[in-house]
Amino acid sequence: MKKILSAILISLFTTSAFAQHDHHTDMKKKDITTVKKDTTMKGMDHSDMDGMDMGNMDMSGKHDHNMAMPGMNHSYSLSLPMNRNGSGTSWLPDNTPMYMLMDHTKKGMWMFHGSAFLRYNNQQVNGKTSRSGSQFDAPNWFMAMYNRQVGKNGLLNISAMLSTDPLTVTERGYPLLFQSGESYKGQTLVDRQHPHDLFSGLTIGYTQRLSKKVDVFGYFGYPGEPALGAPAFMHRTYALNDPDAPLGHHWQDATHITYGVATIGVRVDQFKLEGSSFTGREPDENRYDFDKMRFDSYSWRLSYNPDKAWAFQFSQGYIKSPELLHPDENVWRYSASALYSSAVTDDGKYFTGALIWGMNHSHGNEHSFLAEGTRQLNKQVIYGRYEFVQKSSEELALEEQFGERLFNIHKLTLGTNRKLFKTGPLEYVGGLQASVNLPAGDLKPLYGNSPISGQVYIQIRPMLMKHKM
């Protein structure tokens, strides 16, 4: 039954993709009447999108070059480009490449994102230990978003994000050395990445434009993502290639699935300041239900995009009782990040990178740092990630052996993949990657001196939309 349900959900994504392709193909037969009369455009399928400049384009039809399509703007600003959309209300660089499908309506636009990996994951390449594991699985997520202009200066956004992880990677998650966070059957999940909930995001937001440089907005999610940290890992370009969550996930962006979050914010030109009230408790072990809203935690974030290539943020949050098995422990989380993206060239080449720091303060300070980069060539991509994270003996379920200790863990991942073929607006990518883990000395008897992990995969995703004219 689980395999059948998983296949149905993935096929729905594929069917939706082909429907979008057919819709845009049909558009070749008629003019798009929602653009200005002197700039009517025909046949806007994804191949025709090559070369379109989406910067400074909004639903009202305003554009620096007198060309527009409805909805080609940020989800929380009529004055910003859609490329800046991150997870929740976060910002990416304006140059960020977009892998998505679009469907224009008379007054707005639908956007569809998603990624599904079919892979073999081996966390014990150079020797099996009590902590290692391997399995075939299929990490995935699917997202639909709708933007609609309200009056001259209002903007409504509705989004939904789903994942069949509980079915396709099991409710226990997938093997990942040194990973920690959340629980399964009353036990701490260690050396495994927990699955994401079926309903990973159901949000609504409204923005009012006060001027070209000033917006005010509100956002509600059940679940949703508070204003805390960099864009969640699966929404950064690097994650298009690497199926694994970062080891610092619960130091940097684990609040991206929060059952009850309300955010208000203001943008002034290149800056954005926002604050959130949200539920501190992480999702429970039932991956198919809706957890209780508590609104017992809070956060704030300052974002700054100085130009099209860079996005910076600093944020701080108080998270009340995040872990089910440690209800008396509260966490202060701090985060800073710098994201970079070059412009996408005419033949689809680009480079993206990220530097992310996250710190949890509970019993003491626990730091994490991540540096990742992606170099996309025409069909081949090379990507890599370096991670450093400090994990306690409690996080690794080793308190009985070590007492209260903090361990330094390093990890280096390198991978490559290549576009194999496409069907409609979807492309199929084949890849492989390997990781070298460098544990603290006291952990080597459990993990080995430098445990190596590897995986091979096929990925299904929307094709890159090129947008420079």
GILIN-V155998 format. One record per residue. N is the residue number from 0. RES is the residue in one small letter. OMEGA is omega in radians with two decimals (* if undefined). D_FIRST is the distance of its C-alpha to the first C-alpha in Angstrom with 1 decimal. Layout:
{{N RES OMEGA D_FIRST} {N RES OMEGA D_FIRST}}
//
This chain:
{{0 m -3.14 0.0} {1 k -3.14 3.8} {2 k -3.13 5.5} {3 i 3.13 5.1} {4 l 3.12 6.2} {5 s -3.14 8.6} {6 a 3.14 9.9} {7 i -3.11 10.6} {8 l 3.12 12.4} {9 i 3.13 14.3} {10 s 3.08 15.2} {11 l 3.10 16.6} {12 f -3.14 18.8} {13 t 3.13 20.0} {14 t 3.10 20.7} {15 s -3.14 22.6} {16 a 3.14 24.5} {17 f 3.10 25.6} {18 a 3.10 26.5} {19 q 3.13 28.8} {20 h 3.13 30.3} {21 d -3.14 31.1} {22 h -3.13 32.5} {23 h 3.07 34.8} {24 t 3.12 35.8} {25 d -3.12 36.9} {26 m 3.11 39.0} {27 k -3.06 41.1} {28 k -3.09 42.6} {29 k 3.12 43.9} {30 d 3.01 45.6} {31 i -3.00 43.9} {32 t -3.09 45.9} {33 t 3.08 44.9} {34 v 3.14 47.0} {35 k -3.04 50.8} {36 k -3.09 52.7} {37 d 3.12 54.5} {38 t 3.14 51.3} {39 t -3.09 49.0} {40 m -3.09 46.3} {41 k 2.97 44.5} {42 g -3.09 41.3} {43 m 2.97 39.6} {44 d -3.01 36.7} {45 h 3.10 35.6} {46 s 3.11 38.2} {47 d 3.14 40.9} {48 m 3.11 40.0} {49 d 3.07 41.5} {50 g 3.13 44.6} {51 m 3.06 44.0} {52 d -3.09 45.4} {53 m -3.10 43.3} {54 g 3.06 45.6} {55 n 3.13 47.3} {56 m -3.14 45.6} {57 d -3.06 44.7} {58 m -3.10 43.6} {59 s 3.08 47.1} {60 g -3.14 48.0} {61 k -3.14 50.1} {62 h -3.11 50.2} {63 d -3.07 52.7} {64 h 3.09 53.1} {65 n 3.11 52.9} {66 m -3.08 49.5} {67 a 2.93 46.4} {68 m -3.10 43.0} {69 p 3.02 41.5} {70 g -3.06 39.1} {71 m -3.14 40.0} {72 n 3.12 40.7} {73 h -3.10 39.3} {74 s -3.13 36.9} {75 y 3.04 39.5} {76 s 3.04 42.7} {77 l -3.05 44.2} {78 s -3.09 46.6} {79 l -3.14 44.3} {80 p -3.12 42.3} {81 m 3.14 38.5} {82 n -3.10 38.3} {83 r -3.14 39.2} {84 n 2.97 35.9} {85 g 3.03 34.2} {86 s -3.09 31.4} {87 g 3.11 32.4} {88 t -3.09 36.1} {89 s -3.13 37.0} {90 w 2.90 39.1} {91 l 3.00 38.6} {92 p -3.13 41.6} {93 d 3.12 42.5} {94 n -3.02 42.3} {95 t 3.09 38.6} {96 p -3.09 36.8} {97 m 3.03 34.1} {98 y -3.02 30.9} {99 m 3.05 29.7} {100 l -3.13 29.6} {101 m 3.07 31.9} {102 d -3.09 32.5} {103 h 3.00 35.8} {104 t -3.10 36.5} {105 k -3.05 40.0} {106 k -3.09 40.2} {107 g -3.08 37.6} {108 m 2.97 34.9} {109 w 3.04 31.1} {110 m -3.13 30.0} {111 f 3.10 26.6} {112 h 3.04 25.9} {113 g 3.11 23.1} {114 s 3.08 22.2} {115 a 3.09 19.4} {116 f 2.94 20.1} {117 l -2.92 18.5} {118 r 2.91 20.5} {119 y -3.03 21.6} {120 n -3.11 23.1} {121 n -3.13 25.8} {122 q -3.09 27.7} {123 q -3.06 30.0} {124 v -3.08 31.7} {125 n 3.04 35.1} {126 g 3.14 34.2} {127 k 3.06 31.5} {128 t 3.12 32.3} {129 s -3.07 30.9} {130 r -3.03 29.9} {131 s 3.13 28.2} {132 g 3.09 24.8} {133 s 3.08 22.8} {134 q 2.92 19.3} {135 f 3.12 17.5} {136 d -3.07 15.9} {137 a 3.04 16.0} {138 p -3.09 17.9} {139 n 2.96 18.2} {140 w -3.12 19.7} {141 f -3.06 20.5} {142 m 3.03 23.5} {143 a -3.10 25.3} {144 m 3.12 28.9} {145 y 3.06 31.5} {146 n 3.08 35.3} {147 r 3.11 37.9} {148 q 3.13 41.6} {149 v -3.06 43.2} {150 g -3.11 46.8} {151 k -2.98 48.8} {152 n 3.12 47.7} {153 g -3.12 44.5} {154 l 3.09 41.0} {155 l 3.08 37.7} {156 n 3.06 34.5} {157 i -3.13 30.9} {158 s 3.07 27.9} {159 a 3.10 24.2} {160 m -3.11 22.3} {161 l 3.03 18.6} {162 s 3.06 16.6} {163 t 3.13 13.0} {164 d -3.12 14.6} {165 p 3.10 12.8} {166 l -2.94 9.5} {167 t 3.01 11.7} {168 v -3.13 14.5} {169 t -3.14 13.1} {170 e 3.07 14.6} {171 r -3.14 17.5} {172 g -3.11 18.3} {173 y -3.13 19.8} {174 p 3.09 23.1} {175 l -3.06 26.2} {176 l 3.08 29.5} {177 f 3.06 31.6} {178 q -3.14 29.0} {179 s 3.10 28.9} {180 g -3.12 27.9} {181 e -2.98 25.7} {182 s 3.08 24.1} {183 y -3.12 21.1} {184 k 3.06 21.3} {185 g 3.14 24.9} {186 q 3.11 26.0} {187 t 3.04 27.3} {188 l 3.13 25.2} {189 v -3.11 27.6} {190 d 3.04 27.4} {191 r 3.03 24.0} {192 q -3.13 23.2} {193 h 3.06 21.1} {194 p 3.04 18.2} {195 h -3.08 19.3} {196 d 3.07 18.1} {197 l 3.05 15.8} {198 f -3.08 19.1} {199 s 3.11 21.6} {200 g 2.99 24.4} {201 l -2.94 25.6} {202 t 3.02 29.3} {203 i -3.13 32.4} {204 g 3.10 35.8} {205 y 3.13 39.3} {206 t 3.03 42.2} {207 q 3.11 45.8} {208 r 3.10 48.1} {209 l 3.03 51.6} {210 s 3.14 53.0} {211 k -3.06 51.9} {212 k -3.07 51.9} {213 v 3.03 50.7} {214 d 2.90 47.3} {215 v -3.05 46.1} {216 f 3.03 42.4} {217 g -3.01 40.0} {218 y 3.06 36.2} {219 f 3.14 33.7} {220 g 3.05 30.1} {221 y 0.01 27.4} {222 p 3.11 26.1} {223 g -3.07 28.7} {224 e 3.12 31.0} {225 p 3.10 34.6} {226 a -3.09 37.6} {227 l 3.07 37.4} {228 g 3.07 37.3} {229 a 3.03 36.8} {230 p -3.10 34.0} {231 a -2.93 30.7} {232 f -3.08 30.0} {233 m 3.11 27.2} {234 h 3.02 29.8} {235 r -3.01 32.5} {236 t -3.14 33.0} {237 y -3.06 32.8} {238 a 3.01 29.0} {239 l -3.04 28.5} {240 n -3.08 29.0} {241 d -3.12 28.1} {242 p -3.01 24.5} {243 d 2.97 25.7} {244 a 3.08 26.9} {245 p 3.07 30.6} {246 l 3.11 31.7} {247 g -3.10 33.7} {248 h -3.11 30.8} {249 h 2.99 31.6} {250 w -2.93 35.3} {251 q -2.98 35.0} {252 d -3.08 32.2} {253 a 3.13 29.6} {254 t -3.11 30.5} {255 h 2.98 28.7} {256 i -3.08 26.0} {257 t -3.09 28.2} {258 y -3.12 27.4} {259 g 3.11 30.6} {260 v 3.07 33.2} {261 a -3.08 36.3} {262 t 2.95 38.5} {263 i -3.10 41.9} {264 g 3.09 43.8} {265 v 3.02 46.7} {266 r 3.03 47.2} {267 v -3.13 50.8} {268 d -3.06 51.2} {269 q -3.08 49.6} {270 f 3.04 48.7} {271 k 3.08 46.0} {272 l -3.09 46.1} {273 e 3.10 43.2} {274 g -3.07 42.3} {275 s 2.86 39.1} {276 s -3.01 38.3} {277 f 3.10 34.8} {278 t -3.10 32.6} {279 g -3.08 33.3} {280 r 3.10 30.3} {281 e -3.13 27.5} {282 p -3.13 23.9} {283 d -3.04 22.7} {284 e 3.06 19.8} {285 n -3.01 17.5} {286 r -3.05 16.3} {287 y -3.07 15.2} {288 d 3.07 18.5} {289 f -3.09 22.0} {290 d -3.11 24.5} {291 k 3.04 28.1} {292 m -3.10 30.7} {293 r -3.10 33.8} {294 f -3.11 36.0} {295 d -3.08 37.8} {296 s -3.10 38.1} {297 y -3.13 39.9} {298 s 2.99 40.6} {299 w -3.12 42.8} {300 r 3.03 42.8} {301 l -3.13 45.5} {302 s -3.11 44.6} {303 y 3.06 47.1} {304 n -3.06 46.7} {305 p 3.13 50.2} {306 d -3.06 49.4} {307 k -3.01 46.7} {308 a -2.95 45.9} {309 w 3.00 45.5} {310 a -3.13 43.6} {311 f 3.02 44.6} {312 q 2.93 43.4} {313 f -3.08 44.4} {314 s -3.13 42.5} {315 q 3.13 42.6} {316 g 3.01 40.4} {317 y -3.07 40.5} {318 i -3.09 37.1} {319 k 3.01 37.1} {320 s -3.08 35.0} {321 p -3.03 32.2} {322 e -3.14 30.7} {323 l -3.07 29.1} {324 l 3.11 30.5} {325 h -2.99 33.9} {326 p -3.10 34.6} {327 d -3.09 38.3} {328 e 3.06 38.3} {329 n -3.04 38.9} {330 v 2.86 39.1} {331 w -3.13 41.4} {332 r 3.11 39.9} {333 y -3.11 42.0} {334 s 3.01 41.1} {335 a -3.10 43.0} {336 s 3.01 42.0} {337 a 3.13 43.4} {338 l -3.12 41.3} {339 y 3.02 42.9} {340 s 3.01 42.1} {341 s 3.06 44.4} {342 a 3.09 44.6} {343 v -3.13 42.4} {344 t -3.13 44.7} {345 d 3.14 44.9} {346 d 2.98 43.0} {347 g 3.14 40.2} {348 k 3.09 41.5} {349 y 3.00 41.5} {350 f 3.02 41.5} {351 t 3.12 39.8} {352 g 3.14 40.2} {353 a 2.96 39.7} {354 l -3.05 41.6} {355 i 3.04 39.9} {356 w 3.07 41.2} {357 g 3.13 39.6} {358 m 2.99 41.0} {359 n 3.06 39.8} {360 h 3.07 42.5} {361 s 3.01 41.9} {362 h -3.14 43.9} {363 g 3.13 45.3} {364 n 3.06 44.6} {365 e -3.03 41.7} {366 h 2.98 41.8} {367 s 3.11 39.5} {368 f -3.12 40.4} {369 l 3.00 38.5} {370 a -3.09 40.0} {371 e 3.13 37.8} {372 g -3.14 38.7} {373 t 3.06 37.4} {374 r 3.14 39.7} {375 q 3.01 38.2} {376 l -3.09 40.2} {377 n 3.10 39.8} {378 k -3.08 36.7} {379 q 3.05 36.7} {380 v 3.04 36.1} {381 i -3.09 37.3} {382 y -3.13 36.1} {383 g 3.14 36.7} {384 r 2.98 36.5} {385 y -3.13 38.7} {386 e 2.97 37.6} {387 f 3.12 39.6} {388 v 3.06 38.4} {389 q -3.11 39.9} {390 k -3.10 37.6} {391 s 3.06 38.7} {392 s 3.07 38.2} {393 e 3.12 36.3} {394 e -3.08 33.8} {395 l 3.12 33.4} {396 a -3.12 33.3} {397 l -3.11 36.6} {398 e -3.11 38.9} {399 e -3.12 39.8} {400 q -2.98 41.0} {401 f -3.05 42.7} {402 g 3.11 43.4} {403 e -3.11 43.5} {404 r 3.06 43.4} {405 l -3.07 42.6} {406 f 3.06 41.4} {407 n -3.11 41.9} {408 i 3.09 39.1} {409 h 3.12 39.4} {410 k 3.10 36.9} {411 l -3.14 37.5} {412 t 3.03 34.9} {413 l -3.13 35.8} {414 g 3.08 33.7} {415 t 3.01 33.9} {416 n -3.08 31.9} {417 r 3.08 32.8} {418 k -3.08 31.7} {419 l 3.12 30.5} {420 f 3.13 30.1} {421 k 3.03 29.1} {422 t -3.05 27.5} {423 g -3.13 28.9} {424 p 3.13 29.1} {425 l 3.06 26.5} {426 e -3.12 27.6} {427 y -3.00 26.0} {428 v 3.07 27.6} {429 g -3.07 27.7} {430 g 3.05 29.0} {431 l 3.11 29.8} {432 q 3.11 31.2} {433 a 3.13 32.7} {434 s 3.02 33.7} {435 v 3.14 36.5} {436 n -3.14 36.4} {437 l -3.10 39.8} {438 p 3.00 39.5} {439 a -3.03 42.4} {440 g -3.10 44.5} {441 d -3.13 43.5} {442 l -3.07 39.8} {443 k 3.07 40.5} {444 p 3.13 40.4} {445 l -3.00 36.8} {446 y -2.97 35.6} {447 g -3.07 38.3} {448 n 3.13 41.1} {449 s -3.09 39.2} {450 p -3.12 35.5} {451 i 3.06 34.2} {452 s -3.14 30.6} {453 g 3.10 29.4} {454 q 3.01 26.5} {455 v -3.03 26.0} {456 y 2.90 23.8} {457 i 3.13 23.2} {458 q 3.04 23.2} {459 i -3.09 22.6} {460 r 3.01 24.8} {461 p 3.13 27.3} {462 m 3.09 30.7} {463 l 3.03 33.7} {464 m 3.10 35.9} {465 k -2.95 39.5} {466 h 3.06 41.9} {467 k -3.09 45.6} {468 m * 48.1}}
//
